[in-house]
């Protein structure tokens, strides 16, 4: 009788102890990983960027660039308006950009061989994944926290309201910003455990997915309340209608947009948070946890035995879209030439070598798609509309510029090269050749149509894109920064932002509305000079 009573009690005690140990291990892993991240200099730059985002969300009264526009109106800068505007901006930008800041947690463990130590511990896979998810979420939440702290400072600095309401200021961050950041943290964990999505392909995929989620999340029919945009928008329209303003046809604009004149103001006291809306926010958090735990079905937790018996995370690979991952630099040196090569021939050989290194391992399917885009440029009546498609396809190859010598461990060897400027210029020229080849279809069509302004804009973009990739690769020593920056610039140009249109896609009365091609070319030259200065300075202090 005693044994029958004691056995269930022992089982319950064992389960409780196991749960407590798992929870402690998960929390300890998350806190340790978060502390390791906040010690990096890059984290301070991230927080400074969050401060800049808060300032952008609350622009001066006469600003022509706004993030929140209610049909030509904005609210008086009270705690309710400033908190909601900053929270919406955080949900919009941190969801897209924050992913690229946190997505390397598992890959870093594998590169530093910490994963081998993890595999030797009794730590459960679920606890490891939850720890990484919590660590990623803490990083993003800390950025949202900086936004929340900066918001009242911006409110007082603008001087339209001196009364700070903490509840009205902080409630939008809890209800609007944090739920999508939890989904972003879960997606970062998921992408790192899927071999196809671990590299540059995953960066591009997330950019598209996040845009779909953010645009769809603003819809009234979005599940679980979406981003909470339509709740705030309805409340703002109701406040305008109470003032006698006709709200019919007035669009609610969220995102960095240009306005022709300063926005008019109205008094807005915030939107009411219902129980159903809060319930939807909690469900979003639960979905994020489920998404973070989904890789338990295939993630091997760095265990070689499990890798042999089932699916597992592939070894870490650089962010490149290739079929062959062999190192791009050969160790076999050619035989000494019988005669000294001519200067022109040496430059051609250097350019040819850099081009082969840049394109090594690119699959035939990549070239097939590039050829299809070129053929489409000859078939479409407006060749300028095809240029954005031609110049988004090589983004993963451009991102190699300036980074491959670091990835393959030959930076010290190439640092002894007697003419480093030639090597850097040849690397940039290889990128120019790639850019020109992928955009040759629109170029030929514009030349046939005597669209010489478009041809000049094409030439400026051909110089600028590889220069941007090179300077970011040399300075940051990783593919990811260029991929994020370029995708953002490309998206703004495609959506009609003429100020950043580097390729002449935005037209006004048939002519490119973007910066002058000469200005673009000068900027490209300045970026190449900056890349040379960074590489020279880094070599001097080595």
LOROLO-484051 format. One record per residue (C-alpha): residue in three letters; x, y, z. Coordinates in steps of 0.5 Angstrom, whole numbers, plus 2048, in hexadecimal, padded with zeros to 3 digits. Layout:
LOROLO-484051
AlaXYZ;...
END
This chain:
LOROLO-484051
Unk800800800;Unk806805802;Unk8098047FB;Unk8038057F7;Unk80280C7FB;Unk80980E7FA;Unk80B80C7F3;Unk8068127F0;Unk8098167F5;Unk8108157F3;Unk80E8167EC;Unk80B81D7ED;Unk81181F7F1;Unk81681C7EB;Unk8128207E6;Unk8128267EA;Unk8198267EB;Unk81A8257E4;Unk81682B7E2;Unk81A82F7E7;Unk82082D7E4;Unk81E82E7DD;Unk81B8357DF;Unk8228377E2;Unk8268347DD;Unk8228387D7;Unk82283F7DB;Unk82A83E7DD;Unk82B83D7D6;Unk8278437D3;Unk82A8477D8;Unk8318457D7;Unk8308467CF;Unk82D84D7D0;Unk83384F7D5;Unk83884D7D0;Unk8348517CA;Unk8348577CE;Unk83B8577CF;Unk83C8587C8;Unk83E85F7C5;Unk83885E7C0;Unk83385D7C5;Unk8348657C7;Unk8348677C0;Unk82D8637BF;Unk82A8677C5;Unk82D86D7C2;Unk82986B7BC;Unk82386A7C0;Unk8238717C3;Unk8248747BC;Unk81D8707BA;Unk81A8737C0;Unk81C87A7BD;Unk8198787B6;Unk8138767B9;Unk81187D7BC;Unk8148827B7;Unk81488A7B8;Unk80D88D7B6;Unk8108907B0;Unk8138897AD;Unk8118877A6;Unk81387F7A8;Unk80E87C7AD;Unk80D8757AF;Unk8068767B1;Unk8018797AD;Unk7F98797AE;Unk7F787C7A7;Unk7FB8837A8;Unk7FA8837B0;Unk7FE8817B6;Unk7FD8817BD;Unk7FF8867C2;Unk8068837C5;Unk8038817CB;Unk80587A7CF;Unk7FF8767CB;Unk8018797C4;Unk8098787C5;Unk8088717C9;Unk80486F7C3;Unk8088727BE;Unk80F86F7C0;Unk80C8687C2;Unk8098687BB;Unk81086A7B8;Unk8138657BD;Unk80F85F7BA;Unk8108617B3;Unk8178627B3;Unk81A85D7B8;Unk8168577B6;Unk8198587AF;Unk82085A7B1;Unk8208577B8;Unk8208507B5;Unk8278517B2;Unk82A8547B8;Unk82884D7BC;Unk8288487B7;Unk82F8457B8;Unk82F8427BF;Unk82F83B7BE;Unk83483C7B8;Unk83983F7BD;Unk8388397C2;Unk83A8357BC;Unk8408397B9;Unk84383A7C0;Unk8428337C2;Unk83E8347C8;Unk8388307C5;Unk83D82A7C6;Unk83D82B7CD;Unk83582C7CD;Unk8358257CA;Unk8398227CF;Unk8348257D5;Unk82D8227D7;Unk82A8297D4;Unk8238277D1;Unk8228297C9;Unk81C82D7CB;Unk8208317D1;Unk8258337CC;Unk8218357C7;Unk81C8397CC;Unk82383C7CF;Unk82583F7C8;Unk81E8417C7;Unk81E8457CE;Unk8258487CC;Unk82284A7C5;Unk81C84D7C8;Unk8208517CE;Unk8248547C9;Unk81E8577C5;Unk81B8597CB;Unk82185D7CD;Unk8208617C7;Unk8198627C8;Unk81A8647CF;Unk81F8697CD;Unk81A86C7C8;Unk81586C7CE;Unk81A8707D2;Unk81C8757CC;Unk8148767CB;Unk81387B7D1;Unk81987E7D0;Unk8178807C9;Unk8108827CB;Unk8138877D0;Unk8188897CB;Unk81388B7C5;Unk80F88F7CB;Unk80888E7C9;Unk80688A7CF;Unk80A88A7D6;Unk8058857D9;Unk80887E7D9;Unk8038787DA;Unk8078727DB;Unk80186D7DA;Unk7FF8717D3;Unk8078717D1;Unk80986A7D3;Unk8028667D1;Unk8038667CA;Unk80A8637CA;Unk80785D7CE;Unk80185C7CA;Unk80485E7C3;Unk80C85D7C3;Unk80E8577C7;Unk8098527C4;Unk80C8527BD;Unk8138537C0;Unk81284C7C3;Unk8108497BC;Unk81684C7B9;Unk81A8497BF;Unk8178427BE;Unk8188437B6;Unk8208447B7;Unk82083D7BB;Unk81C83A7B6;Unk82083C7B0;Unk82783A7B3;Unk8258337B4;Unk8238327AC;Unk8298327A8;Unk8268357A2;Unk82483B7A6;Unk82A83C7AA;Unk82E8407A5;Unk82D8467A1;Unk82684279E;Unk8238437A5;Unk82584A7A5;Unk82184C79E;Unk81B8477A0;Unk81A84B7A7;Unk81A8517A4;Unk81484F79F;Unk81184B7A5;Unk8118517AA;Unk80F8567A4;Unk8098517A3;Unk8078517AB;Unk8088587AC;Unk80485A7A6;Unk7FF8557A7;Unk7FF8567AF;Unk7FC85D7AE;Unk7F685B7AB;Unk7EF85B7AE;Unk7EE8537AD;Unk7F58517AF;Unk7F584B7B4;Unk7F684D7BC;Unk7F58547BB;Unk7FB8557B6;Unk80085A7B8;Unk7FB85E7BC;Unk7FB8637B6;Unk7F48637B5;Unk7F28647BC;Unk7F686A7BD;Unk7F486D7B6;Unk7EC86C7B7;Unk7ED8707BE;Unk7F18767BA;Unk7EC8767B5;Unk7E68777BA;Unk7EA87C7BE;Unk7EB8807B7;Unk7E387F7B6;Unk7E28827BC;Unk7E58887BA;Unk7E18887B4;Unk7E68867AF;Unk7E48827A9;Unk7E887B7AA;Unk7E58787A4;Unk7EA87679F;Unk7F08787A4;Unk7F58737A4;Unk7F98717AA;Unk8008717A8;Unk80686D7AC;Unk80D86D7AA;Unk8128727A8;Unk80E8777A3;Unk80F87E7A0;Unk80A8837A1;Unk80988979D;Unk80788D7A3;Unk80788D7AA;Unk8028897AD;Unk7FC88C7B1;Unk7FB88A7B8;Unk7F58877BC;Unk7F48857C3;Unk7F587D7C4;Unk7F487A7CB;Unk7F68737C9;Unk7F386D7C7;Unk7EF8687CC;Unk7F28617CD;Unk7EC85C7CD;Unk7ED8557D0;Unk7EC8527C9;Unk7F28567C7;Unk7F68547CD;Unk7F484D7CC;Unk7F784D7C5;Unk7FD8507C7;Unk7FE84A7CC;Unk7FD8457C7;Unk8028487C2;Unk8078477C8;Unk8058407C8;Unk80683F7C1;Unk80D8417C1;Unk80F83C7C7;Unk80C8377C2;Unk8108397BC;Unk8168397C0;Unk8158327C3;Unk81382F7BC;Unk81A82E7BA;Unk81A8297C0;Unk8188247BA;Unk81E8247B6;Unk8248287BA;Unk8298247BD;Unk82C8297C2;Unk8338287BF;Unk8338207C0;Unk83781C7BB;Unk8348167BD;Unk82D8197BB;Unk82F81C7B5;Unk8318157B2;Unk82A8127B4;Unk8268187B2;Unk82581F7AF;Unk8298247B3;Unk82C82B7B2;Unk83182C7AC;Unk83882E7AE;Unk8398367AE;Unk83A8397A7;Unk83B8407A5;Unk8358447A3;Unk83584279B;Unk83183F796;Unk83583A793;Unk835833791;Unk83C832792;Unk83F834799;Unk846833798;Unk84B83979A;Unk84B83E795;Unk85383F795;Unk858839793;Unk85E838796;Unk861835790;Unk86683A78D;Unk86783B785;Unk86E83A782;Unk872840782;Unk87184377B;Unk877843776;Unk87684A775;Unk874850779;Unk86D851778;Unk86A858775;Unk86785D77A;Unk86085D776;Unk861855775;Unk86285577D;Unk85C85977E;Unk85885577A;Unk85A84E77D;Unk859851784;Unk851853782;Unk85084D77F;Unk853849785;Unk84E84E78A;Unk84884C785;Unk849845785;Unk84A84578D;Unk84384978D;Unk83F844789;Unk84283E78B;Unk83D83978D;Unk83783D78A;Unk832837788;Unk830837781;Unk829838783;Unk82B83F786;Unk82D84177F;Unk82783E77C;Unk823843780;Unk82784877E;Unk827847777;Unk81F846777;Unk81F84D77B;Unk823850775;Unk81F84D770;Unk819850773;Unk81C857773;Unk81C85676B;Unk81485476B;Unk812859770;Unk80F86076D;Unk813864773;Unk81A861774;Unk81B86677A;Unk81686277E;Unk81A85B77D;Unk82085E77F;Unk81E85E787;Unk81D856786;Unk824856782;Unk827859788;Unk82485578E;Unk82684E78B;Unk82E84F78C;Unk82D852793;Unk83084C797;Unk83684C792;Unk838853793;Unk83885279A;Unk83E84E799;Unk842854797;Unk84785679D;Unk8458507A1;Unk84884A79E;Unk84F84B7A0;Unk84D84B7A8;Unk8488457A7;Unk84E8407A4;Unk8538427A8;Unk8588457A3;Unk85884D7A5;Unk85F84C7A8;Unk8618497A2;Unk85E84E79D;Unk8608547A2;Unk8678537A0;Unk865854799;Unk86A85A796;Unk86485E793;Unk85E85E797;Unk85B863793;Unk85B85F78D;Unk858859790;Unk85285D793;Unk85186178D;Unk85185A789;Unk84C85878E;Unk84785E78D;Unk84885D785;Unk846856786;Unk83F858789;Unk83E85D784;Unk83F85877F;Unk83A854782;Unk83585A783;Unk83685B77C;Unk835854779;Unk82E85377D;Unk82C85A77B;Unk82D85A774;Unk826858771;Unk82385F774;Unk82A862772;Unk82986076A;Unk82186276A;Unk82286976D;Unk82886A768;Unk824868762;Unk81E86C765;Unk823872765;Unk82287276D;Unk82887676E;Unk826878775;Unk825871777;Unk82B86F774;Unk82F874778;Unk82B87277F;Unk82D86A77D;Unk83486C77D;Unk83486F783;Unk83086A787;Unk835865783;Unk83B868787;Unk83786A78E;Unk83586378F;Unk83B85F78F;Unk83F865793;Unk839865798;Unk83A85D799;Unk84285E799;Unk84286379F;Unk83D8607A3;Unk8418597A2;Unk84885C7A4;Unk8458607AA;Unk84085B7AD;Unk8448547AB;Unk83D8517AA;Unk8388507A4;Unk8328517A8;Unk8338597A9;Unk83385A7A1;Unk82D8557A0;Unk8298597A5;Unk82B8607A3;Unk82A85F79B;Unk82385B79C;Unk8218617A0;Unk82386679A;Unk820862795;Unk81A862798;Unk819869799;Unk81B86A792;Unk81686578F;Unk811869793;Unk812870790;Unk817873795;Unk81B877790;Unk82087A795;Unk823873796;Unk82287078E;Unk82986E78C;Unk82786B786;Unk822870782;Unk81C86B784;Unk817871787;Unk815875781;Unk81287C780;Unk80F87E77A;Unk813879776;Unk81A87B77A;Unk81E878780;Unk81C87C786;Unk82187978A;Unk82887C78C;Unk82D87F786;Unk831879783;Unk83787D784;Unk83587E78B;Unk83487678C;Unk83B875788;Unk83F87A78D;Unk83B876793;Unk83E86F790;Unk845872790;Unk844875797;Unk84286E799;Unk84886A796;Unk84D86F799;Unk84A86E7A0;Unk84A86779F;Unk85286779D;Unk85386C7A3;Unk8508677A8;Unk8548617A5;Unk85A8657A5;Unk8598677AC;Unk8578607AF;Unk85E85E7AB;Unk8628637AF;Unk8608617B6;Unk86085A7B5;
END
